[in-house]
Amino acid sequence: MNYSFKILSILLLACTFVSVSPAQKKKALATVFKPVGTVEYKTGDKDWTKAKPGTPLVAGDVVRAGENSFAIIKFLENSIIRVQERSEVTINGEITKGEFSKNVYLQRGEVGFQVKKRPNEKFEFSTPTSVASIKGTSGLLIAGDDSNDVLILGTGIIDFKNLISNTILNIKAGQTAYSMANGTIKVEQSSNEDQRLLNQGTADSTRSDGGTHGGSKSDSSTSTTGITLGLAVNAPVGRENQDLIVTVELTQSSILFDSLKHSAFDMTLYYRSKTDQPFKMLKLPFTERLTKFTVPAADVFSPGISVYAVLKLRDGSEFSAPSASPEMNPVMLPVQAGQKNELRIPFTDPAGKKKTMIIEYK
């Protein structure tokens, strides 16, 4: 009996392990990169849980943002969406044979997006009324309470489908589309109000202005102590493998400069040439209205460098350029590719074939 009991116990234990293994954790498709205010997520039948920075999201997870709140969600391939206040989305997708298919279902509210264009990948936004097939674009999708959807496109092209009538229209940058519950789709040039909504809805996820003509980005912000500061990042067009001088200028201040100098702790420039690498930083004391940083030649690569600046005060408050989520919205500084110096040496290999040896040098 004892042997029979032990064998039965071992079999039961083995069955337990077998039953657990098929339910292994799903692969994360995205992370909650930045939750602001009341942001919660839900997996399966579990209760709503407060989302923290870095919270992984798997297929089927639901994310919602409360009043005066929003969430920046970042996918594995660096596409970014912003879930607006009083909005709820479901993240779906799968990775098969190196292909990444994603769908963001907008149950209610608004979602801003910046989607990277990649071959053999599919990215869709859907609502109960519409489906937007993304092809490397930025924009804002609004799911109306009356099942009438609004799509405002900032860049790129989108195929916008009405699920009631199966009508598909090609929406271009600068256009606003209306997908109605009666099956119709209407397209117009985006109005000033549409642009305002777009800028507001994508403030932390799609803004990359300033820097395409040598690099300039100016922003002002106010701390909890009531101080208002403005900072601008500037740089000439850089050249690969050469030092790049980046300046951060104080453009606005609600207090006297001498007072600000005594209140300031330091100025930090964060930079990187490749999006898959962490930001490096250069730190200097804040003593002048113009702070100059030298990005070393070894870190200067074409086609450009992403940078942002942070001024920290002694009371712990911080000001940045850009002011809104600078790490997500850095200034893009263009860098020209350097010319290659080559030495060509013709020779004949042992088999009698003529070849040329190419040696690159600086």
C-alpha positions in Angstrom: 0.0 0.0 0.0 2.8 2.4 0.8 4.4 1.8 -2.6 1.1 2.2 -4.3 0.5 5.5 -2.4 3.9 6.8 -3.3 3.4 5.9 -7.0 0.0 7.6 -7.0 1.5 10.7 -5.4 4.2 10.9 -8.0 1.7 10.5 -10.8 -0.6 13.2 -9.3 2.4 15.5 -9.0 3.5 14.8 -12.6 -0.1 15.6 -13.8 0.1 18.8 -11.9 3.2 19.9 -13.7 1.8 18.8 -17.1 -1.4 20.8 -16.5 0.6 23.9 -15.7 3.1 23.8 -18.6 0.6 24.6 -21.4 -0.4 27.7 -19.5 3.0 29.2 -19.5 3.1 32.9 -19.4 2.4 34.6 -22.7 5.1 36.7 -24.3 4.8 40.4 -23.5 3.7 42.5 -26.6 4.2 45.9 -25.0 4.8 47.7 -21.7 3.1 50.6 -19.9 6.0 52.9 -20.4 4.5 55.9 -18.5 1.3 55.9 -16.5 0.2 59.4 -15.3 -2.7 59.7 -12.8 -5.1 56.8 -12.4 -4.0 54.1 -14.9 -5.1 50.5 -14.4 -4.7 47.3 -16.3 -6.5 43.9 -16.2 -5.4 40.4 -17.3 -8.1 37.8 -18.0 -10.5 37.5 -15.1 -8.3 39.2 -12.6 -9.2 42.4 -10.8 -8.0 45.8 -12.1 -4.5 46.6 -10.9 -2.6 49.9 -10.8 -0.2 50.1 -13.7 3.4 51.0 -12.9 6.2 52.1 -15.3 7.5 49.0 -17.1 4.3 46.9 -16.5 4.3 44.2 -19.2 1.2 43.7 -21.3 0.3 40.4 -23.0 -2.4 39.6 -25.6 -5.9 40.3 -24.2 -4.8 42.8 -21.5 -7.0 45.8 -21.0 -5.7 49.2 -20.0 -7.8 52.2 -18.9 -7.0 55.8 -17.9 -9.2 57.7 -15.5 -10.1 61.4 -15.2 -7.1 63.7 -15.8 -4.9 60.7 -16.5 -3.2 59.1 -19.5 -0.9 56.2 -20.3 2.0 55.9 -22.8 2.2 52.3 -24.0 5.3 51.1 -25.9 5.4 48.0 -28.2 8.3 45.7 -28.7 9.2 47.3 -32.0 9.0 50.8 -30.4 5.6 51.9 -31.8 3.9 54.1 -29.2 0.3 54.8 -28.3 -1.1 57.3 -25.8 -4.3 56.2 -24.0 -6.2 59.4 -23.2 -8.2 60.2 -20.1 -11.5 58.3 -19.7 -10.3 55.8 -22.4 -10.0 52.0 -22.4 -8.1 49.8 -24.9 -7.4 46.1 -25.3 -4.0 45.0 -26.5 -3.9 42.0 -28.8 -1.3 40.6 -31.1 1.1 37.7 -31.8 4.6 37.1 -32.9 5.0 34.2 -35.4 8.1 33.5 -37.5 9.6 36.9 -36.8 6.4 38.7 -37.9 4.6 40.9 -35.4 0.8 41.5 -35.8 -0.8 43.9 -33.4 -4.3 45.2 -32.8 -5.4 47.9 -30.4 -9.2 47.8 -29.7 -10.5 51.1 -28.5 -13.6 50.4 -26.4 -14.2 54.0 -25.5 -12.3 57.3 -25.5 -9.3 58.4 -27.5 -5.9 57.0 -28.4 -3.0 58.8 -30.1 -0.4 56.8 -31.9 3.0 56.8 -33.6 3.5 53.5 -35.4 6.8 52.4 -36.9 6.7 51.3 -40.5 8.2 47.8 -40.8 8.0 45.1 -43.5 5.8 42.0 -43.0 4.1 43.6 -39.9 0.5 44.5 -39.3 -0.8 47.1 -37.0 -4.6 47.8 -36.7 -6.7 50.0 -34.5 -10.3 49.0 -34.2 -13.6 50.1 -32.6 -17.1 48.6 -32.6 -17.6 50.6 -35.9 -14.3 50.9 -37.7 -10.8 49.4 -38.4 -7.8 51.5 -39.2 -4.9 49.7 -40.8 -1.7 51.5 -40.0 1.3 51.9 -42.4 3.8 53.8 -40.4 1.8 56.8 -39.3 0.9 59.2 -36.5 -2.6 60.3 -35.6 -5.5 60.3 -33.2 -8.5 57.9 -33.2 -11.7 58.9 -31.3 -14.5 56.4 -30.5 -17.7 58.4 -30.1 -20.4 57.5 -27.6 -22.8 57.2 -30.5 -20.6 54.7 -32.3 -19.4 57.4 -34.7 -15.6 57.4 -35.0 -13.2 60.2 -35.9 -9.7 59.6 -37.3 -7.3 62.6 -37.5 -4.1 61.8 -39.4 -0.9 63.6 -38.7 1.5 61.7 -40.9 1.5 58.8 -43.3 -1.4 56.9 -44.9 -4.2 54.7 -43.4 -6.8 52.4 -44.8 -9.9 53.2 -42.8 -12.8 50.7 -43.0 -16.4 51.0 -41.8 -17.4 47.6 -40.5 -21.2 48.3 -41.1 -20.9 48.9 -44.8 -17.4 47.4 -45.4 -16.4 50.7 -47.1 -12.7 51.3 -47.2 -11.1 54.7 -47.8 -7.5 55.8 -48.1 -6.8 58.6 -45.5 -3.8 60.8 -46.0 -1.8 63.1 -43.7 -3.7 66.3 -42.9 -7.1 64.7 -43.4 -9.9 63.9 -40.9 -12.2 60.9 -41.5 -15.6 60.2 -40.0 -16.8 56.6 -39.8 -20.5 56.7 -39.0 -22.8 54.1 -37.4 -25.0 54.2 -40.5 -22.2 52.8 -42.6 -20.9 56.0 -44.3 -17.4 57.4 -44.3 -16.7 61.1 -44.9 -13.2 62.6 -45.4 -12.3 66.3 -45.0 -9.2 68.4 -44.7 -8.3 68.7 -41.0 -9.5 71.9 -39.4 -7.5 74.0 -36.9 -9.6 72.4 -34.1 -8.7 68.9 -35.5 -5.0 69.9 -35.4 -5.4 71.1 -31.8 -7.0 67.8 -30.8 -4.2 65.9 -32.6 -1.5 67.9 -30.9 -3.1 67.4 -27.5 -3.7 63.7 -28.0 -0.2 62.9 -29.2 1.8 65.3 -27.0 3.8 62.6 -25.4 3.9 60.1 -28.2 4.3 61.6 -31.7 5.8 65.1 -31.3 9.3 65.3 -32.9 9.3 68.9 -34.2 12.4 71.0 -33.9 15.7 69.7 -35.1 15.2 69.0 -38.8 16.9 72.2 -39.8 19.9 72.0 -37.5 18.1 71.3 -34.3 16.0 73.6 -32.2 13.4 72.9 -29.6 12.0 75.5 -27.2 9.6 74.8 -24.4 8.4 76.4 -21.2 7.0 74.8 -18.1 6.0 75.7 -14.6 7.0 73.9 -11.4 4.9 73.3 -8.3 6.6 76.3 -6.7 5.2 78.6 -9.5 8.5 79.2 -11.3 8.2 79.3 -15.1 11.2 78.5 -17.3 11.8 78.1 -21.0 14.6 76.0 -22.5 15.8 75.7 -26.1 18.1 73.0 -27.5 20.2 73.9 -30.6 23.0 72.5 -32.7 24.4 72.9 -36.1 24.0 70.1 -38.6 26.5 67.5 -37.4 29.0 65.4 -39.3 29.6 61.7 -38.5 32.6 60.9 -36.4 33.1 64.5 -35.4 32.4 66.2 -32.1 29.0 67.9 -32.0 28.4 71.0 -29.9 24.9 71.1 -28.5 23.7 74.2 -26.7 20.9 74.5 -24.1 19.6 78.1 -23.8 17.5 79.7 -21.2 14.8 81.5 -23.2 12.3 82.4 -20.5 12.4 82.8 -16.7 9.8 84.2 -14.3 12.6 85.0 -11.8 15.8 87.0 -12.0 18.7 85.1 -13.6 20.9 85.6 -10.5 18.2 84.1 -8.3 17.8 81.2 -10.7 21.6 80.5 -10.6 21.5 80.2 -6.9 18.4 78.0 -7.1 19.8 75.7 -9.9 21.6 72.5 -9.2 22.8 71.4 -12.7 22.0 71.0 -16.3 22.1 67.6 -18.0 22.0 66.7 -21.7 20.8 63.2 -22.6 21.7 61.8 -26.0 21.8 58.7 -28.1 22.3 57.9 -31.8 20.4 54.6 -31.9 16.9 54.1 -30.6 17.7 50.6 -29.2 20.3 52.0 -26.9 19.9 53.8 -23.6 20.5 57.5 -23.3 24.0 58.7 -22.3 24.3 61.9 -20.3 26.6 64.9 -20.0 26.3 67.1 -16.9 27.4 70.7 -16.3 26.9 73.3 -13.6 24.3 75.9 -14.6 26.1 79.3 -14.6 25.2 81.0 -17.8 22.1 81.4 -19.9 23.8 79.3 -22.6 25.2 75.9 -21.6 27.4 74.2 -24.2 27.8 70.4 -24.3 30.2 68.5 -26.5 28.9 65.1 -27.7 32.1 63.0 -28.4 32.8 62.1 -32.0 32.6 58.4 -31.1 28.9 58.8 -30.4 28.0 60.9 -33.5 26.4 58.8 -36.2 24.2 59.5 -39.2 21.3 60.1 -39.8 20.9 61.8 -36.4 21.1 62.0 -32.6 18.2 62.2 -30.2 18.7 64.6 -27.3 16.8 66.2 -24.5 17.9 68.5 -21.7 16.9 68.7 -18.0 17.6 71.6 -15.6 17.3 70.5 -12.0 16.7 73.0 -9.1 17.8 72.5 -5.5 14.2 72.1 -4.4 14.0 69.0 -6.5 11.9 70.5 -9.3 13.0 69.9 -12.9 12.5 71.7 -16.2 13.2 70.0 -19.6 13.3 70.6 -23.3 11.0 69.3 -24.6 8.8 69.9 -21.6 6.4 67.0 -22.2 7.9 63.5 -21.6 11.3 64.4 -23.0 12.6 60.8 -23.1 9.7 59.9 -25.3 9.8 63.1 -27.3 13.5 64.0 -27.8 14.8 66.6 -30.1 16.2 65.1 -33.4 19.5 66.6 -34.5 20.5 65.7 -38.0 24.0 64.2 -38.7 25.5 64.0 -42.2 27.3 60.8 -43.2 31.1 61.2 -43.2 33.1 60.7 -46.4 35.1 57.6 -46.5 38.9 57.7 -47.2 39.9 54.6 -49.0 43.2 53.1 -50.1 42.9 50.6 -53.0 45.7 48.1 -53.5 45.4 45.7 -56.5 46.9 42.3 -56.1 46.8 38.8 -57.6 45.8 35.9 -55.4 47.6 32.5 -55.4 45.0 31.2 -57.9 46.0 33.9 -60.4 42.8 36.0 -60.0 43.1 39.8 -59.8 41.6 41.4 -56.7 41.6 44.7 -54.9 42.2 45.2 -51.2 40.3 48.2 -49.8 41.5 49.9 -46.7 39.4 52.6 -45.0 41.1 55.2 -42.9 40.3 58.6 -41.3 
